[in-house]
């Protein structure tokens, strides 16, 4: 029998992905769990495994094409019992082809998770005809054509079977749009004004969405301070070579992560979130520190789980591991969820202070600036010190100014006297 495998809901609120690379070819034998395709989602680049044993009969979508959850990815020719065939036939959508193209998309009924069969998809009520959330029925070929022509396929009225959007529908829609545009007053643009238009990556879309959500939902407050870390620097230099022999790079960030995790145990408000819908606070008794990592595609935030229980060496290993995975786009969803507090270290690039944006719905984010030598007063004597600037943004609805300052003072206390990290 033939089994149509659709892009699954892989969680975390993801509803679409971009095809990065096909791992199989038409006619290839596959087994359960074998990677079919690499997809770039809002948060990670991940492989989609085969749910069945069989032979790849069809592949839907090209590299670079966006596939929504519920749309067909592959068709697998497989052997099965009569009961398996009956179950599969009851659940899969009817297929049609347009000049050899693949399986069409499905029409989801608003407010209902049911999927209409092909024999009913064209029978739209007045409500569904005017529903702006309608997803057009079309083959991957038609979708690609619309994308190339700059046409929103969801606005095109389909004339094919079941209301499917055909190639001619897209061409007519584009011509009509062009005619309408030409009737408007033209605007001349200087030939010297050059632009480059690049499609937004899924990661960049998510960053934009999350930043707006944070600014709209949290009452941001930021405080700045500096801590003298000459003692910490001496400790780091003393053990740096030993860590390298054991396969880890000892950085200042490892100490900051440990100090932050221990400070959060003393100030629970900074390790919480606010549930306005139920009028309650959620105080978390686990301390998972997210580390913002800069990549070519944008910031990603892998999470060091239970950082309060880890040694400096273990934290250093995790930082190195996540940094490499971020650069190679191999982070998993599990490695990027359940964070309770975030640290962003921009000092290695440049800049002393910043106003970090909270990773909502977390209560706070700590920014780590550029370390520099500065004149400091130690025991009433002027000396040259090594100074680390810190910027702490909090949700002022959750943490008051006094508690915020005391939390930051605790973090700085740990960093100025690193031996205290072993005492708590």
Residue pairs with C-beta under 8 A, 6 or more apart in sequence:
1 77
1 78
1 79
1 80
1 84
1 85
1 88
1 89
2 57
2 75
2 76
2 77
2 78
3 51
3 52
3 54
3 75
3 76
3 77
3 78
3 88
3 92
4 72
4 74
4 75
4 76
4 92
4 93
4 95
4 103
5 36
5 50
5 51
5 52
5 72
5 73
5 74
5 75
5 76
6 69
6 70
6 71
6 72
6 73
7 17
7 39
7 48
7 67
7 68
7 69
7 70
7 71
7 72
7 73
8 48
8 69
9 15
9 69
9 70
10 41
10 46
10 48
10 333
11 333
12 42
12 43
12 333
12 337
13 42
14 41
14 42
14 43
14 69
15 68
15 69
16 41
16 42
16 66
16 67
16 68
16 69
16 202
17 39
17 40
17 41
17 66
17 67
17 202
18 39
18 40
18 64
18 65
18 66
18 67
18 202
19 37
19 38
19 39
19 61
19 62
19 63
19 64
19 65
19 67
20 37
20 38
20 39
20 40
20 45
20 63
21 37
21 38
21 63
22 36
22 37
22 38
22 59
22 63
23 34
23 35
23 36
23 37
23 38
23 47
24 30
24 34
24 35
24 36
24 37
24 56
24 59
24 74
25 56
25 59
26 56
26 57
26 58
26 59
27 55
27 56
28 55
28 56
29 54
29 55
30 36
30 50
30 52
30 53
30 54
30 55
30 56
30 76
31 50
31 53
32 49
32 50
32 51
32 52
32 53
33 49
33 50
34 49
34 50
35 47
35 48
35 49
35 50
36 47
36 48
36 49
36 50
36 56
36 73
36 74
37 47
37 48
37 73
37 74
38 45
38 46
38 47
38 48
39 45
39 46
39 47
39 48
39 67
40 201
40 202
40 203
40 329
41 202
42 202
42 203
42 205
42 206
43 202
43 203
43 206
43 300
43 333
43 336
44 300
44 329
44 331
44 332
44 333
44 336
45 329
45 330
46 332
46 333
48 73
50 74
50 76
52 76
52 78
53 78
54 76
54 77
54 78
54 79
55 76
55 77
55 78
56 74
56 75
56 76
56 77
57 74
57 75
57 76
57 77
58 74
58 75
58 102
58 103
59 73
59 74
59 75
59 102
60 67
60 71
60 72
60 73
60 74
60 75
60 102
60 103
60 140
61 67
61 71
61 73
61 102
61 140
62 140
62 144
65 140
65 143
65 144
65 147
67 73
68 105
68 135
70 105
70 106
70 108
70 115
71 105
71 106
72 102
72 103
72 105
75 102
75 103
80 88
93 103
93 104
93 106
93 115
93 117
93 118
94 117
94 118
94 119
95 103
95 104
95 118
96 104
96 118
96 160
96 161
96 162
96 164
97 139
98 139
98 141
98 142
98 160
98 164
98 166
98 167
99 141
99 167
101 139
101 140
101 141
101 142
102 139
102 140
102 141
103 139
104 118
104 137
104 138
104 139
104 162
104 164
105 135
105 136
105 137
105 138
105 143
106 115
106 116
106 135
106 137
107 115
107 116
107 121
107 134
107 135
107 137
108 115
108 135
109 116
109 128
110 127
110 128
110 131
110 133
118 161
118 162
119 162
121 137
121 162
121 163
121 164
122 161
122 162
122 163
124 163
128 134
134 154
135 154
136 153
136 154
136 156
136 158
136 165
137 158
137 160
137 162
137 163
137 164
137 165
138 146
138 153
138 158
138 164
138 165
139 164
141 167
142 153
142 164
142 165
142 166
142 167
142 170
143 153
145 167
145 170
146 152
146 153
146 156
146 165
146 170
147 153
149 170
149 174
150 174
151 170
151 173
151 174
151 177
153 165
153 170
155 173
156 165
156 169
156 170
156 173
157 163
157 165
157 169
157 173
158 164
158 165
158 166
158 169
159 166
159 168
159 169
160 166
160 169
200 208
201 297
201 298
203 295
203 297
203 298
203 299
203 300
204 297
204 298
207 298
207 299
210 359
210 360
211 357
213 360
214 220
214 357
214 358
214 359
214 360
215 357
217 360
217 361
218 358
218 360
218 361
218 395
218 397
219 395
219 396
219 397
220 355
220 357
220 358
220 393
220 394
220 395
220 396
221 393
221 394
221 395
221 396
221 399
221 401
221 404
222 355
222 356
222 391
222 392
222 393
222 394
223 391
223 392
223 401
223 404
223 405
223 408
224 353
224 389
224 390
224 391
224 392
225 389
225 390
225 392
225 408
225 409
225 412
226 387
226 388
226 389
226 390
227 387
227 388
227 390
227 412
227 415
227 416
228 376
228 378
228 385
228 386
228 387
228 388
228 416
229 252
229 371
229 386
229 387
229 388
229 415
229 416
230 385
230 386
231 416
231 417
231 418
232 252
232 255
232 415
232 416
232 418
233 386
235 418
236 250
236 251
236 252
236 255
239 250
240 250
243 249
243 250
243 313
243 316
244 250
246 313
247 317
248 313
248 316
248 317
248 320
249 316
249 320
250 312
250 316
251 316
251 319
252 368
252 371
252 388
253 291
253 319
253 343
253 345
253 368
254 312
254 315
254 316
254 319
255 312
255 414
255 415
255 418
255 421
256 343
256 345
256 366
256 368
256 411
256 415
257 289
257 291
257 304
257 307
257 315
257 319
257 343
258 307
258 308
258 310
258 312
258 315
258 414
258 421
259 410
259 411
259 414
259 415
259 421
260 289
260 307
260 341
260 343
260 366
260 411
261 287
261 289
261 307
261 308
262 308
262 410
262 414
262 421
262 424
263 270
263 407
263 410
263 411
263 414
264 270
264 271
264 287
264 308
264 340
264 341
264 407
265 271
265 287
265 308
265 424
266 407
266 410
267 399
267 403
267 406
267 407
267 410
268 283
269 283
269 363
269 398
269 399
269 403
270 341
270 363
270 364
270 394
270 398
270 399
270 403
270 404
270 407
271 283
271 284
271 287
271 340
271 341
271 363
272 281
272 282
272 283
272 284
272 363
272 398
273 281
273 282
273 284
273 361
273 362
273 363
273 398
274 281
274 282
274 361
274 363
274 395
274 397
274 398
275 281
275 282
281 398
284 340
286 305
286 306
286 340
287 306
287 307
287 308
287 340
287 341
288 303
288 304
288 305
288 306
288 307
288 338
288 339
288 340
288 341
289 303
289 304
289 307
289 339
289 340
289 341
289 342
289 343
290 301
290 302
290 303
290 304
290 339
290 341
290 342
290 343
290 359
290 362
291 301
291 302
291 303
291 304
291 319
291 322
291 342
291 343
291 345
292 299
292 300
292 301
292 342
292 343
292 344
292 345
293 299
293 300
293 301
293 302
293 322
293 323
293 326
294 349
295 326
295 327
295 329
297 329
299 344
300 326
300 331
300 336
301 336
301 339
301 342
301 359
302 322
302 325
302 326
302 331
302 335
302 336
303 335
303 336
303 337
303 338
303 339
304 310
304 315
304 318
304 319
304 322
305 338
307 315
310 318
312 421
322 331
322 335
325 331
325 335
339 359
339 362
340 362
341 362
341 363
341 364
341 365
341 366
342 356
342 358
342 359
342 362
342 364
342 365
342 366
343 365
343 366
343 367
343 368
344 354
344 356
344 365
344 366
344 367
344 368
345 367
345 368
346 354
346 367
346 368
346 369
347 368
347 369
347 370
347 371
347 388
347 389
348 370
350 370
351 369
351 370
352 369
352 370
352 372
352 389
353 367
353 369
353 389
353 391
354 367
354 369
354 391
355 367
355 391
355 393
356 365
356 366
356 367
356 391
356 393
357 365
357 393
358 364
358 365
358 393
358 394
358 395
359 365
360 395
362 395
363 394
363 395
363 398
363 399
364 392
364 393
364 394
364 395
364 399
364 404
364 407
365 392
365 393
366 390
366 391
366 392
366 411
367 390
367 391
367 392
367 393
368 388
368 389
368 390
369 388
369 389
369 390
369 391
370 389
371 386
371 387
371 388
372 386
372 387
373 384
373 385
373 386
373 387
374 384
374 385
374 387
375 382
375 383
375 384
375 385
376 382
376 383
376 384
376 385
376 387
377 383
378 385
388 415
390 408
390 411
390 412
392 404
392 407
392 408
394 404
399 407
413 420
414 420
414 421
